[in-house]
Amino acid sequence: MSVELNAVMKGKVTGIQSFGAFVELEGEKKQGLVHISEVSNTYVKDINEFLTVGQEVEVKVIKIDEEKGKISLSMRALMPEPERKERSERPRRERRPGRRPSSQPVSYKDPQEEGFNMLGEELKKLNLDL
């Protein structure tokens, strides 16, 4: 049996690092890496909460680098997609008071409007030549 792209294989976890787990592929004298992002379809902070050395796992081959001799594996690719909530089910965020919704246009005062430029009006009354 040869390792092929997209093949689903069984293996045994041979080592765990903070970035992922090394898995020896069954029937092969090769091992691959399951990156921490490919362990589960949920957030993985500590890989040790999901895998232990010696554990039998099922993995999918997602990348083969012939030049470097590396095999990338995924457990996540074999899991069903997590259910997502519909938009209407999520609670709406409350707006902070005094903030306008971003969809409303901004209105500015007209500089010609009375009282807008009070300092300028007062200077005009004094008839100062500046």
Backbone as ProteinMPNN parsed JSONL, in Angstrom:
{"seq_chain_A": "MSVELNAVMKGKVTGIQSFGAFVELEGEKKQGLVHISEVSNTYVKDINEFLTVGQEVEVKVIKIDEEKGKISLSMRALMPEPERKERSERPRRERRPGRRPSSQPVSYKDPQEEGFNMLGEELKKLNLDL", "coords_chain_A": {"N_chain_A": [[0.846, -1.186, 0.0], [0.608, 2.156, -0.877], [1.262, 5.571, -0.005], [-1.089, 7.935, -0.835], [-2.394, 11.002, -2.134], [-5.273, 12.355, -0.574], [-6.0, 9.925, 0.489], [-7.519, 7.84, 2.95], [-6.364, 6.746, 5.976], [-5.255, 4.49, 8.585], [-3.505, 4.955, 11.658], [-0.891, 5.355, 14.157], [-0.322, 7.413, 16.921], [2.817, 8.719, 17.415], [4.304, 10.703, 18.546], [4.007, 13.843, 20.262], [3.862, 17.284, 19.847], [3.831, 20.842, 20.563], [2.861, 22.016, 18.264], [1.641, 20.041, 16.779], [0.867, 16.529, 15.984], [2.747, 13.563, 15.496], [2.214, 10.889, 13.33], [2.438, 7.474, 12.768], [1.942, 5.751, 9.864], [-0.25, 3.064, 9.229], [0.811, -0.032, 7.916], [2.783, 1.11, 6.453], [6.136, 2.347, 6.337], [6.333, 4.912, 7.094], [5.869, 8.198, 8.42], [3.617, 10.858, 9.259], [2.56, 14.292, 9.748], [0.086, 15.623, 11.815], [-1.078, 18.655, 11.857], [-1.745, 21.039, 14.458], [-3.98, 22.57, 13.818], [-5.413, 20.85, 12.28], [-6.455, 18.868, 13.832], [-9.005, 18.911, 15.024], [-12.409, 20.034, 14.404], [-13.009, 22.092, 15.991], [-11.733, 24.741, 18.136], [-8.408, 24.196, 19.113], [-6.528, 24.383, 21.843], [-4.708, 23.08, 23.495], [-3.097, 20.355, 22.397], [-2.8, 17.962, 23.712], [-5.165, 17.485, 25.001], [-6.676, 16.227, 23.18], [-5.259, 14.157, 21.909], [-3.145, 11.254, 22.554], [0.063, 9.714, 23.051], [0.549, 6.698, 21.319], [-2.075, 6.283, 20.732], [-4.594, 5.058, 18.547], [-5.51, 6.304, 15.415], [-7.572, 7.713, 12.798], [-6.765, 9.08, 9.731], [-6.542, 11.572, 7.103], [-4.761, 11.965, 4.122], [-3.502, 14.985, 3.236], [-1.545, 16.451, 2.0], [1.444, 15.918, 0.168], [4.847, 16.167, 0.211], [7.212, 15.467, -1.847], [9.907, 16.183, -2.295], [10.886, 17.09, 0.198], [10.145, 14.968, 1.694], [7.897, 14.878, 3.326], [4.732, 14.332, 4.883], [1.543, 15.558, 5.123], [-1.147, 15.373, 7.33], [-4.651, 14.99, 8.201], [-7.143, 15.051, 10.668], [-9.374, 16.455, 11.044], [-10.519, 16.736, 8.505], [-12.009, 14.476, 8.215], [-14.14, 14.759, 9.849], [-17.555, 15.692, 10.536], [-18.973, 18.808, 9.419], [-19.259, 21.466, 11.776], [-22.396, 22.436, 13.256], [-23.983, 25.411, 12.276], [-25.336, 28.391, 13.586], [-28.301, 30.022, 12.561], [-28.607, 33.356, 11.319], [-30.761, 34.709, 12.506], [-31.068, 33.428, 14.919], [-28.978, 34.133, 16.536], [-28.153, 36.212, 19.303], [-28.828, 39.704, 19.234], [-26.5, 42.345, 19.204], [-26.412, 44.928, 21.555], [-26.764, 48.392, 20.944], [-24.565, 51.04, 21.788], [-25.539, 53.875, 23.691], [-26.094, 57.024, 22.07], [-24.714, 56.607, 19.765], [-24.796, 56.54, 16.272], [-26.344, 54.434, 13.85], [-24.292, 52.892, 11.404], [-25.316, 52.981, 8.854], [-26.753, 55.268, 8.469], [-26.726, 58.526, 6.997], [-24.257, 61.087, 7.572], [-24.878, 64.262, 8.934], [-24.008, 67.629, 8.434], [-23.531, 70.918, 9.788], [-24.481, 73.867, 8.092], [-22.118, 76.276, 7.117], [-23.014, 78.855, 6.651], [-25.203, 79.093, 8.171], [-26.998, 80.731, 10.782], [-25.354, 81.519, 13.835], [-23.483, 79.532, 13.694], [-20.753, 80.172, 13.346], [-19.739, 81.719, 15.72], [-17.586, 83.23, 16.795], [-16.528, 84.492, 14.519], [-18.693, 86.108, 13.83], [-18.837, 87.866, 16.019], [-16.405, 89.219, 15.728], [-16.887, 90.595, 13.349], [-18.811, 92.421, 14.228], [-17.278, 94.11, 15.798], [-15.786, 95.444, 13.958], [-13.023, 95.213, 13.341], [-9.896, 95.747, 11.856], [-7.993, 93.415, 10.562]], "CA_chain_A": [[0.0, 0.0, 0.0], [1.381, 3.374, -1.003], [0.597, 6.771, 0.486], [-1.585, 8.754, -1.93], [-3.148, 12.186, -1.758], [-6.69, 12.149, -0.238], [-6.235, 8.585, 1.028], [-7.874, 7.75, 4.36], [-5.53, 5.67, 6.52], [-5.162, 4.347, 10.035], [-2.153, 5.146, 12.139], [-0.683, 5.413, 15.593], [0.382, 8.621, 17.345], [4.145, 8.366, 17.917], [4.87, 11.83, 19.283], [3.165, 15.037, 20.316], [4.532, 18.566, 20.065], [2.843, 21.911, 20.71], [2.357, 22.381, 16.937], [0.934, 18.94, 16.139], [1.171, 15.157, 16.4], [3.332, 12.696, 14.486], [1.443, 9.651, 13.221], [3.022, 6.44, 11.911], [0.858, 5.204, 9.055], [-0.361, 1.611, 9.284], [1.194, -0.705, 6.684], [3.846, 1.894, 5.82], [7.241, 2.697, 7.228], [6.379, 6.366, 6.98], [5.018, 8.923, 9.353], [3.205, 12.182, 8.822], [2.238, 15.232, 10.803], [-1.242, 16.219, 11.917], [-0.895, 19.98, 12.449], [-2.739, 21.305, 15.507], [-5.195, 23.108, 13.193], [-6.088, 19.748, 11.579], [-6.833, 17.843, 14.811], [-10.439, 18.95, 15.297], [-13.112, 21.137, 13.755], [-13.174, 23.114, 17.018], [-10.461, 25.347, 18.512], [-7.535, 23.333, 19.913], [-5.496, 25.16, 22.543], [-3.715, 22.105, 23.94], [-3.286, 19.12, 21.615], [-2.834, 16.833, 24.644], [-6.554, 17.252, 25.389], [-7.305, 15.492, 22.086], [-4.474, 12.988, 21.499], [-2.1, 10.735, 23.437], [1.02, 8.846, 22.361], [0.089, 5.316, 21.251], [-3.485, 6.265, 20.338], [-4.913, 4.716, 17.162], [-6.311, 7.371, 14.807], [-7.848, 7.647, 11.363], [-6.333, 10.358, 9.163], [-6.618, 11.747, 5.651], [-3.549, 12.565, 3.567], [-3.922, 16.235, 2.584], [-0.44, 17.014, 1.225], [2.66, 15.117, 0.127], [5.99, 16.908, -0.32], [8.183, 14.442, -2.231], [11.268, 16.708, -2.154], [11.255, 17.133, 1.616], [9.763, 13.704, 2.305], [6.943, 15.153, 4.395], [3.336, 14.004, 4.628], [0.62, 16.303, 5.981], [-2.347, 14.586, 7.606], [-5.753, 15.706, 8.832], [-8.244, 14.334, 11.306], [-10.507, 17.365, 10.875], [-11.134, 16.503, 7.196], [-12.895, 13.314, 8.324], [-15.219, 15.084, 10.783], [-18.649, 16.478, 9.941], [-18.911, 20.242, 9.674], [-20.067, 21.84, 12.945], [-23.638, 23.127, 12.92], [-23.903, 26.859, 12.443], [-26.607, 29.021, 13.911], [-28.823, 30.975, 11.597], [-28.441, 34.734, 11.788], [-31.877, 35.123, 13.351], [-30.969, 32.771, 16.218], [-27.955, 34.77, 17.354], [-28.646, 37.411, 19.987], [-28.345, 40.946, 18.644], [-25.679, 43.173, 20.054], [-27.077, 46.193, 21.851], [-25.987, 49.57, 20.562], [-24.262, 51.983, 22.855], [-26.318, 55.106, 23.509], [-25.399, 58.147, 21.466], [-24.028, 56.224, 18.528], [-25.712, 56.38, 15.166], [-26.046, 53.266, 13.012], [-23.385, 53.262, 10.323], [-26.022, 53.1, 7.581], [-27.36, 56.577, 8.343], [-25.771, 59.529, 6.529], [-23.819, 62.087, 8.527], [-25.308, 65.601, 8.532], [-23.137, 68.685, 8.926], [-24.163, 72.235, 9.782], [-24.094, 74.767, 7.014], [-21.344, 77.383, 7.688], [-23.763, 80.1, 6.488], [-26.308, 79.081, 9.126], [-26.808, 81.678, 11.876], [-24.861, 80.961, 15.083], [-22.486, 78.472, 13.503], [-19.43, 80.718, 13.556], [-19.984, 82.814, 16.664], [-16.4, 84.061, 16.91], [-16.468, 85.32, 13.316], [-19.755, 87.108, 13.9], [-18.447, 88.863, 17.009], [-15.335, 90.042, 15.144], [-17.526, 91.486, 12.383], [-19.484, 93.488, 14.965], [-16.279, 95.023, 16.319], [-15.174, 96.1, 12.808], [-11.561, 95.237, 13.502], [-9.127, 95.508, 10.632], [-6.896, 92.473, 10.875]], "C_chain_A": [[0.887, 1.243, 0.0], [0.568, 4.562, -0.503], [0.216, 7.637, -0.704], [-2.375, 9.927, -1.377], [-4.632, 11.842, -1.613], [-7.011, 10.746, 0.274], [-6.586, 8.68, 2.513], [-7.163, 6.526, 4.912], [-5.632, 5.631, 8.035], [-3.713, 4.514, 10.429], [-2.111, 5.212, 13.645], [0.129, 6.661, 15.922], [1.712, 8.207, 17.978], [4.789, 9.494, 18.714], [3.943, 13.029, 19.208], [4.049, 16.24, 20.628], [3.443, 19.633, 20.197], [2.185, 22.269, 19.381], [1.589, 21.262, 16.245], [1.371, 17.58, 16.656], [1.742, 14.369, 15.22], [2.601, 11.362, 14.52], [2.155, 8.709, 12.273], [1.872, 5.757, 11.185], [0.908, 3.684, 9.038], [-0.011, 1.009, 7.928], [2.295, 0.015, 5.937], [4.973, 2.084, 6.828], [7.456, 4.201, 7.153], [5.513, 6.963, 8.069], [4.721, 10.309, 8.804], [2.866, 13.035, 10.021], [0.789, 15.691, 10.689], [-1.027, 17.556, 12.621], [-2.022, 20.239, 13.438], [-4.052, 21.837, 14.926], [-5.998, 22.028, 12.473], [-6.531, 18.629, 12.519], [-8.341, 17.769, 14.993], [-11.082, 20.097, 14.534], [-13.538, 22.19, 14.773], [-11.795, 23.658, 17.369], [-9.679, 24.402, 19.42], [-6.451, 24.202, 20.53], [-4.355, 24.24, 22.96], [-3.997, 20.773, 23.253], [-3.389, 17.888, 22.513], [-4.246, 16.544, 25.16], [-7.28, 16.401, 24.358], [-6.587, 14.179, 21.75], [-3.476, 12.567, 22.575], [-1.182, 9.841, 22.61], [0.521, 7.408, 22.445], [-1.363, 5.186, 20.816], [-3.625, 5.928, 18.862], [-5.824, 5.8, 16.606], [-6.546, 7.067, 13.334], [-7.55, 9.037, 10.8], [-6.518, 10.363, 7.652], [-5.34, 12.44, 5.202], [-3.971, 13.807, 2.792], [-2.802, 16.884, 1.773], [0.752, 16.073, 1.308], [3.745, 15.968, -0.521], [7.101, 15.896, -0.584], [9.618, 14.908, -1.987], [11.739, 16.657, -0.71], [10.914, 15.831, 2.346], [8.77, 13.879, 3.451], [5.525, 14.838, 3.941], [2.486, 14.776, 5.63], [-0.683, 15.519, 6.095], [-3.406, 15.446, 8.284], [-6.739, 14.739, 9.449], [-9.526, 15.137, 11.104], [-11.257, 17.098, 9.573], [-12.116, 15.334, 7.217], [-14.081, 13.562, 9.249], [-16.329, 15.837, 10.063], [-18.481, 17.946, 10.297], [-19.741, 20.563, 10.91], [-21.306, 22.595, 12.501], [-23.458, 24.604, 13.182], [-25.288, 27.396, 12.725], [-27.013, 29.95, 12.782], [-28.666, 32.368, 12.182], [-29.537, 35.148, 12.761], [-31.794, 34.517, 14.749], [-29.951, 33.446, 17.13], [-28.532, 36.0, 18.048], [-28.027, 38.659, 19.354], [-27.546, 41.719, 19.676], [-26.41, 44.484, 20.312], [-26.154, 47.338, 21.484], [-25.735, 50.428, 21.781], [-25.056, 53.257, 22.615], [-25.456, 56.206, 22.89], [-24.666, 57.817, 20.185], [-25.069, 56.008, 17.448], [-25.368, 55.1, 14.412], [-25.217, 53.709, 11.813], [-24.089, 53.45, 8.988], [-26.663, 54.471, 7.392], [-26.325, 57.602, 7.889], [-25.448, 60.537, 7.627], [-24.305, 63.44, 8.033], [-24.389, 66.627, 9.197], [-23.905, 69.994, 8.877], [-23.621, 73.06, 8.627], [-23.337, 75.95, 7.62], [-22.075, 78.724, 7.583], [-24.904, 80.212, 7.503], [-25.988, 79.988, 10.314], [-26.348, 80.952, 13.136], [-23.793, 79.903, 14.92], [-21.097, 78.987, 13.842], [-19.551, 81.948, 14.446], [-18.788, 83.745, 16.791], [-16.293, 85.002, 15.717], [-17.507, 86.424, 13.333], [-19.406, 88.219, 14.887], [-17.35, 89.781, 16.483], [-15.895, 91.024, 14.12], [-18.194, 92.676, 13.063], [-18.485, 94.538, 15.458], [-15.6, 95.827, 15.212], [-13.662, 96.256, 12.969], [-10.913, 94.97, 12.15], [-7.954, 94.616, 11.003], [-6.038, 92.224, 9.678]], "O_chain_A": [[1.814, 1.35, 0.803], [-0.661, 4.559, -0.57], [1.075, 8.031, -1.493], [-2.949, 9.851, -0.291], [-5.185, 11.118, -2.441], [-8.181, 10.417, 0.472], [-6.023, 9.497, 3.241], [-7.323, 5.416, 4.404], [-6.036, 6.6, 8.677], [-2.805, 4.252, 9.64], [-3.136, 5.136, 14.323], [1.144, 6.936, 15.282], [1.74, 7.447, 18.945], [5.724, 9.256, 19.478], [3.202, 13.213, 18.242], [4.868, 16.212, 21.547], [2.266, 19.353, 19.968], [1.064, 22.777, 19.37], [0.947, 21.504, 15.223], [2.13, 17.474, 17.619], [1.274, 14.498, 14.088], [2.391, 10.778, 15.583], [2.449, 9.063, 11.131], [0.943, 5.249, 11.812], [1.97, 3.088, 8.856], [-0.487, 1.489, 6.899], [2.704, -0.442, 4.869], [4.76, 1.987, 8.036], [8.583, 4.694, 7.15], [4.573, 6.345, 8.569], [5.473, 10.855, 7.997], [2.881, 12.571, 11.161], [0.327, 16.092, 9.62], [-0.818, 17.596, 13.833], [-3.127, 19.721, 13.277], [-5.121, 21.583, 15.482], [-7.145, 22.265, 12.094], [-6.939, 17.561, 12.063], [-8.898, 16.677, 15.105], [-10.401, 21.014, 14.076], [-14.332, 23.077, 14.459], [-10.787, 23.095, 16.943], [-10.227, 23.869, 20.385], [-5.566, 24.697, 19.832], [-3.182, 24.577, 22.798], [-5.024, 20.143, 23.507], [-3.991, 16.886, 22.128], [-4.494, 15.466, 25.701], [-8.375, 15.906, 24.623], [-7.226, 13.205, 21.355], [-3.024, 13.376, 23.385], [-1.596, 9.28, 21.596], [0.118, 6.949, 23.514], [-1.83, 4.077, 20.558], [-2.88, 6.437, 18.025], [-6.803, 6.178, 17.249], [-5.828, 6.283, 12.713], [-8.025, 10.044, 11.325], [-6.635, 9.318, 7.012], [-4.891, 13.395, 5.836], [-4.707, 13.709, 1.81], [-3.062, 17.763, 0.952], [1.041, 15.505, 2.36], [3.592, 16.433, -1.651], [7.836, 15.512, 0.326], [10.453, 14.13, -1.527], [12.86, 16.232, -0.429], [11.343, 15.618, 3.48], [8.796, 13.127, 4.426], [5.163, 15.045, 2.783], [2.684, 14.663, 6.84], [-1.244, 15.064, 5.099], [-3.104, 16.49, 8.862], [-7.123, 13.74, 8.84], [-10.618, 14.576, 11.006], [-12.481, 17.215, 9.527], [-12.962, 15.22, 6.331], [-14.931, 12.688, 9.421], [-16.071, 16.543, 9.088], [-17.921, 18.287, 11.339], [-20.82, 19.996, 11.086], [-21.283, 23.307, 11.497], [-22.858, 25.004, 14.18], [-26.282, 26.92, 12.178], [-26.175, 30.579, 12.136], [-28.6, 32.535, 13.4], [-29.272, 35.856, 13.732], [-32.399, 35.049, 15.68], [-30.046, 33.347, 18.353], [-29.309, 36.745, 17.452], [-26.852, 38.664, 18.987], [-27.877, 41.739, 20.861], [-26.962, 45.083, 19.389], [-24.94, 47.275, 21.678], [-26.569, 50.532, 22.681], [-25.231, 53.677, 21.471], [-24.257, 56.303, 23.153], [-24.05, 58.698, 19.585], [-26.098, 55.371, 17.679], [-24.197, 54.725, 14.348], [-25.433, 54.795, 11.274], [-23.508, 54.029, 8.071], [-27.074, 54.812, 6.283], [-25.178, 57.564, 8.334], [-26.272, 60.803, 8.502], [-24.169, 63.749, 6.849], [-24.042, 66.502, 10.371], [-24.803, 70.176, 8.054], [-22.454, 72.952, 8.249], [-23.846, 76.579, 8.547], [-21.784, 79.641, 8.352], [-25.495, 81.278, 7.676], [-24.856, 80.015, 10.797], [-26.881, 79.896, 13.475], [-23.247, 79.42, 15.912], [-20.341, 78.318, 14.546], [-19.473, 83.08, 13.97], [-18.974, 84.958, 16.887], [-15.997, 86.185, 15.887], [-17.238, 87.545, 12.902], [-19.658, 89.391, 14.61], [-17.358, 90.982, 16.756], [-15.431, 92.161, 14.032], [-18.155, 93.796, 12.554], [-18.813, 95.723, 15.526], [-14.904, 96.799, 15.504], [-13.113, 97.336, 12.747], [-11.33, 94.084, 11.405], [-7.028, 95.049, 11.69], [-5.074, 91.462, 9.758]]}, "name": "protein", "num_of_chains": 1, "seq": "MSVELNAVMKGKVTGIQSFGAFVELEGEKKQGLVHISEVSNTYVKDINEFLTVGQEVEVKVIKIDEEKGKISLSMRALMPEPERKERSERPRRERRPGRRPSSQPVSYKDPQEEGFNMLGEELKKLNLDL"}
